[in-house]
Amino acid sequence: MKIVLSGSLSVDQIMNFDGSYADYIQPDKIRTLSISMLVKEFKRSPGGTAGNIAYSLALLGEKPVLYSSIGKESKEYMQSLADLGVDISHLHYSDLPTATFSVLTDKNDCQVGGFYPGAMSDAKSLTVKTFQDDDIFMVISAHDPAQMTKQAQECATYNKRMLYDVGQQSIILSKEELLIGLRSAEVLIVNDYEMGTLVKKTDLTQEEIVQFVDVAIVTLGEKGSVMYEKSTNWKPKNIPASKPLQVVDPTGAGDAFRSGFIYGYVRNWPVERASKLGSVVASFALEKHGTQEHNLSWSKIKKRYKDSYNETINENITE
């Protein structure tokens, strides 16, 4: 089964400061907000939801297909992923510049970001019809809102298995568009804030939202995640987080979680085990400043999995 990744490809500008947003923001002055933080760390690195997921999947030994749009000036970035085993043969190279994501993170891991879409908006040719005769698992992560909805509809039309990773586009997409994504999906992964946005935008409860899909995962940062499965009548199950050696930067940890989860899920691992692998992979991403700076080896993954959950990964996985 091919894993096809449709999502953003971008250049990330990652900044961190020692303070807290709560110390800077005056709620009664929010309409005239004007604040500036002294940044202690700054890093410019390759990123984007699809790029980040592809990176960690490749480190795990997978060969995912990137199905995204990127500026022609970023071919070196794409070649670096190809060198890891990522299939870049289906990329669309745009005359528009590569998308850029700028994010500012406080000491509590709260984040405010801005996204310039650039080439991400030039993705009309990226149709699921390309893979209509292939056995694929489609991952639709945050990118151009219109294309996300179109691709979700196409997954339903061509009967393709799909993971809906709506991300921060949950704010942009309409109720009708979100419902199209939910109805087309087999798996839903969102963080706690994004789930709150889905509840608000769709006028549904969290309990009602998870019942659209066979599997739903709500990530909770350092508190782990909550898993829902159709096979257990969507009864929530808490999955503890795997602890990193140190937390340097949370940016990209969610994408790393998705990589580990997808790796296990497409191999028919129990959902709980796939979720735990996702948490372990995310813990390595937390230890680095940047979304594609961490390294993985199965020996390290197996050790941390054992240390975190007092369980072993039974599958015969080698380096």
C-alpha positions as CSV (number, residue, x, y, z in Angstrom):
1,M,0.0,0.0,0.0
2,K,1.3,3.4,-1.0
3,I,1.2,6.2,1.6
4,V,0.3,9.4,-0.3
5,L,0.9,12.6,1.6
6,S,-1.1,15.7,0.5
7,G,-0.3,18.7,2.6
8,S,1.9,21.8,2.8
9,L,5.5,22.1,1.9
10,S,7.1,25.2,3.4
11,V,10.1,27.0,4.8
12,D,9.6,27.3,8.5
13,Q,10.8,30.3,10.5
14,I,10.8,29.0,14.2
15,M,11.3,31.5,17.0
16,N,11.2,30.9,20.8
17,F,11.0,33.4,23.7
18,D,11.4,32.8,27.5
19,G,8.2,34.6,28.6
20,S,4.5,33.7,28.4
21,Y,1.9,35.1,26.1
22,A,-0.3,35.5,29.2
23,D,2.2,38.0,30.6
24,Y,2.1,40.2,27.5
25,I,-1.6,40.2,26.5
26,Q,-4.0,42.6,28.2
27,P,-7.5,41.1,27.6
28,D,-9.2,44.4,27.9
29,K,-6.8,45.9,25.2
30,I,-7.1,43.0,22.7
31,R,-8.7,45.2,20.0
32,T,-5.5,47.3,20.0
33,L,-3.0,44.5,20.5
34,S,0.6,45.6,19.9
35,I,3.3,43.4,21.5
36,S,6.8,42.4,20.7
37,M,8.9,39.7,22.3
38,L,12.7,39.3,22.4
39,V,13.4,36.1,20.6
40,K,16.1,33.9,22.2
41,E,16.2,31.3,19.4
42,F,15.6,31.6,15.7
43,K,15.9,28.8,13.1
44,R,14.9,28.7,9.4
45,S,14.4,25.2,8.2
46,P,12.5,23.1,5.7
47,G,9.0,22.1,6.9
48,G,5.3,21.9,6.0
49,T,2.9,19.2,7.2
50,A,3.5,16.8,4.3
51,G,7.3,17.4,4.3
52,N,7.5,16.8,8.0
53,I,5.4,13.6,7.9
54,A,7.4,12.3,4.9
55,Y,10.7,13.0,6.7
56,S,9.9,10.9,9.8
57,L,8.2,8.1,7.7
58,A,11.4,7.9,5.6
59,L,13.5,7.6,8.8
60,L,11.3,4.7,9.8
61,G,12.0,3.0,6.5
62,E,8.8,3.9,4.6
63,K,8.8,5.3,1.1
64,P,5.9,7.7,1.1
65,V,4.7,9.6,-2.0
66,L,4.7,13.4,-1.7
67,Y,1.7,14.9,-3.5
68,S,2.0,18.6,-3.0
69,S,3.0,21.9,-4.6
70,I,6.2,23.7,-4.0
71,G,8.2,26.6,-5.5
72,K,10.8,25.9,-8.1
73,E,13.5,27.4,-5.9
74,S,13.1,24.6,-3.3
75,K,14.3,21.7,-5.4
76,E,17.2,21.2,-3.1
77,Y,14.8,20.6,-0.2
78,M,12.9,18.0,-2.2
79,Q,16.1,16.3,-3.2
80,S,17.1,16.0,0.5
81,L,13.8,14.1,1.1
82,A,14.3,12.0,-2.1
83,D,17.8,11.0,-0.7
84,L,16.0,9.5,2.3
85,G,13.7,7.5,0.1
86,V,10.7,9.8,-0.3
87,D,8.9,9.5,-3.7
88,I,8.9,13.1,-5.2
89,S,7.9,12.1,-8.7
90,H,4.4,13.4,-8.3
91,L,5.2,16.9,-7.1
92,H,3.9,20.0,-8.7
93,Y,6.6,22.8,-9.1
94,S,5.0,26.2,-9.1
95,D,6.2,29.6,-10.4
96,L,4.9,30.9,-7.0
97,P,7.4,30.9,-4.1
98,T,7.4,28.1,-1.6
99,A,5.0,28.6,1.3
100,T,6.4,30.1,4.5
101,F,5.4,29.4,8.1
102,S,6.5,31.7,10.8
103,V,5.8,30.6,14.4
104,L,6.6,32.2,17.8
105,T,6.5,29.8,20.8
106,D,6.5,30.8,24.5
107,K,7.9,29.0,27.5
108,N,4.6,27.1,27.9
109,D,4.7,25.8,24.4
110,C,1.8,28.1,23.4
111,Q,2.2,29.2,19.8
112,V,1.2,32.0,17.4
113,G,2.0,31.5,13.7
114,G,1.5,33.1,10.4
115,F,1.3,31.2,7.1
116,Y,2.0,32.5,3.6
117,P,0.6,29.9,1.2
118,G,2.5,30.8,-2.0
119,A,2.9,27.7,-4.1
120,M,0.5,25.8,-1.9
121,S,-2.3,27.6,-3.6
122,D,-1.2,26.4,-7.0
123,A,-2.3,22.7,-6.6
124,K,-5.2,22.3,-8.9
125,S,-3.6,19.5,-10.8
126,L,-3.1,17.3,-7.7
127,T,-6.2,15.1,-8.0
128,V,-6.7,11.7,-6.3
129,K,-7.8,10.4,-9.8
130,T,-4.1,10.0,-10.5
131,F,-4.1,7.1,-8.0
132,Q,-7.5,5.6,-8.9
133,D,-6.1,2.3,-9.9
134,D,-3.6,2.1,-7.0
135,D,-3.8,0.7,-3.5
136,I,-3.2,3.9,-1.5
137,F,-3.7,5.3,2.0
138,M,-4.3,9.0,1.5
139,V,-3.2,11.5,4.2
140,I,-4.9,14.9,3.7
141,S,-3.1,17.4,5.9
142,A,-3.5,21.1,6.2
143,H,-2.8,22.9,2.9
144,D,-4.9,24.8,0.3
145,P,-8.5,24.7,1.8
146,A,-10.3,24.2,-1.5
147,Q,-7.9,21.4,-2.5
148,M,-8.3,19.7,0.8
149,T,-12.1,19.5,0.3
150,K,-11.8,18.4,-3.3
151,Q,-9.3,15.7,-2.5
152,A,-11.6,14.4,0.4
153,Q,-14.5,14.2,-2.0
154,E,-12.3,12.3,-4.5
155,C,-11.3,9.8,-1.8
156,A,-14.9,9.0,-1.3
157,T,-15.6,8.9,-5.1
158,Y,-12.7,6.5,-5.7
159,N,-13.1,4.5,-2.5
160,K,-9.7,5.4,-1.1
161,R,-8.8,5.0,2.5
162,M,-8.1,8.4,4.0
163,L,-6.6,10.1,7.1
164,Y,-8.0,13.6,7.7
165,D,-5.5,15.8,9.4
166,V,-7.3,19.1,9.1
167,G,-4.9,21.0,11.4
168,Q,-5.1,24.7,11.6
169,Q,-7.3,24.9,8.5
170,S,-10.1,23.9,10.8
171,I,-10.4,27.7,11.4
172,I,-10.7,28.4,7.7
173,L,-12.9,25.6,6.4
174,S,-16.7,26.0,6.5
175,K,-19.0,23.7,8.3
176,E,-20.0,22.0,5.0
177,E,-16.4,21.6,4.0
178,L,-15.4,20.1,7.4
179,L,-18.3,17.7,7.2
180,I,-17.2,16.5,3.7
181,G,-13.8,15.7,5.2
182,L,-15.2,13.9,8.2
183,R,-17.6,11.8,6.1
184,S,-14.8,10.8,3.7
185,A,-12.3,9.8,6.3
186,E,-11.4,6.5,7.9
187,V,-9.1,8.2,10.5
188,L,-9.2,11.6,12.1
189,I,-6.2,13.1,14.0
190,V,-6.4,16.6,15.6
191,N,-5.0,18.2,18.7
192,D,-7.2,19.4,21.5
193,Y,-7.5,23.0,20.3
194,E,-8.4,21.8,16.7
195,M,-11.1,19.5,18.1
196,G,-12.5,22.5,20.0
197,T,-12.7,24.4,16.7
198,L,-14.4,21.4,15.0
199,V,-17.0,21.4,17.8
200,K,-17.6,25.1,17.4
201,K,-17.7,25.1,13.6
202,T,-19.9,22.0,13.1
203,D,-22.3,22.5,16.0
204,L,-21.6,18.9,17.0
205,T,-20.2,17.5,20.2
206,Q,-16.8,15.8,20.3
207,E,-18.6,12.5,20.9
208,E,-20.6,13.0,17.7
209,I,-17.6,14.0,15.7
210,V,-15.5,11.0,16.4
211,Q,-18.3,8.7,15.3
212,F,-17.8,9.9,11.7
213,V,-14.7,7.8,11.5
214,D,-13.3,4.3,12.4
215,V,-10.5,5.8,14.4
216,A,-10.0,9.2,16.0
217,I,-7.0,10.5,17.9
218,V,-7.0,13.7,19.9
219,T,-3.5,14.7,20.9
220,L,-3.0,16.5,24.2
221,G,0.7,17.5,24.1
222,E,2.6,16.4,27.3
223,K,-0.6,14.8,28.5
224,G,-0.5,12.2,25.7
225,S,-3.6,11.5,23.6
226,V,-7.1,10.1,23.6
227,M,-8.0,7.3,21.2
228,Y,-11.5,6.4,19.9
229,E,-12.3,3.3,17.9
230,K,-15.5,2.2,16.2
231,S,-14.7,-1.3,17.3
232,T,-15.1,-0.3,20.9
233,N,-18.1,1.9,20.3
234,W,-15.8,5.0,20.4
235,K,-15.1,4.5,24.1
236,P,-12.2,7.0,24.9
237,K,-8.9,5.5,26.0
238,N,-6.0,7.6,27.3
239,I,-2.5,7.0,25.9
240,P,0.3,8.5,28.0
241,A,2.9,10.5,26.3
242,S,6.4,9.2,25.7
243,K,8.9,11.4,27.5
244,P,11.7,13.1,25.7
245,L,15.1,13.5,27.3
246,Q,14.5,17.3,27.1
247,V,11.9,19.6,25.4
248,V,13.7,22.0,23.1
249,D,10.8,23.0,20.7
250,P,7.3,21.5,20.1
251,T,7.1,22.6,16.5
252,G,6.7,19.6,14.3
253,A,6.0,17.1,17.1
254,G,2.4,16.6,15.9
255,D,3.6,15.7,12.4
256,A,6.1,13.3,13.9
257,F,3.3,11.7,15.9
258,R,1.3,11.2,12.7
259,S,4.3,9.6,11.0
260,G,4.7,7.0,13.7
261,F,1.0,6.3,13.9
262,I,0.6,6.0,10.1
263,Y,3.6,3.6,10.0
264,G,1.9,1.2,12.4
265,Y,-1.7,1.7,11.2
266,V,-1.1,0.8,7.6
267,R,0.6,-2.4,8.9
268,N,-2.6,-3.3,10.8
269,W,-1.0,-2.8,14.2
270,P,-3.5,-2.4,17.0
271,V,-4.5,1.3,17.1
272,E,-3.2,1.7,20.6
273,R,0.2,0.4,19.6
274,A,0.3,2.6,16.6
275,S,-0.6,5.6,18.8
276,K,2.2,4.7,21.2
277,L,4.7,4.5,18.3
278,G,3.5,8.0,17.2
279,S,4.2,9.3,20.7
280,V,7.7,7.8,20.7
281,V,8.5,9.3,17.4
282,A,7.2,12.7,18.5
283,S,9.4,12.6,21.6
284,F,12.5,12.6,19.4
285,A,11.2,15.6,17.5
286,L,10.7,17.5,20.7
287,E,14.4,17.2,21.5
288,K,15.5,19.3,18.4
289,H,14.9,22.9,17.3
290,G,13.3,22.4,13.9
291,T,10.9,20.0,12.4
292,Q,13.3,17.9,10.4
293,E,16.4,17.8,12.6
294,H,15.8,14.7,14.6
295,N,17.3,11.3,13.8
296,L,15.7,7.9,14.4
297,S,16.9,4.4,14.6
298,W,14.8,1.4,15.5
299,S,17.1,0.4,18.3
300,K,16.5,3.8,20.0
301,I,12.8,3.7,19.2
302,K,12.4,0.2,20.7
303,K,14.3,1.2,23.8
304,R,12.2,4.3,24.4
305,Y,9.0,2.5,23.6
306,K,9.9,-0.1,26.3
307,D,10.9,2.6,28.8
308,S,7.7,4.6,28.2
309,Y,5.2,1.8,28.2
310,N,6.9,-1.3,29.7
311,E,6.0,-3.1,26.5
312,T,8.0,-4.3,23.5
313,I,7.4,-3.8,19.8
314,N,6.8,-7.4,18.8
315,E,7.1,-6.8,15.0
316,N,10.3,-8.0,13.5
317,I,11.7,-4.6,12.6
318,T,15.4,-4.1,11.8
319,E,17.5,-1.1,11.0
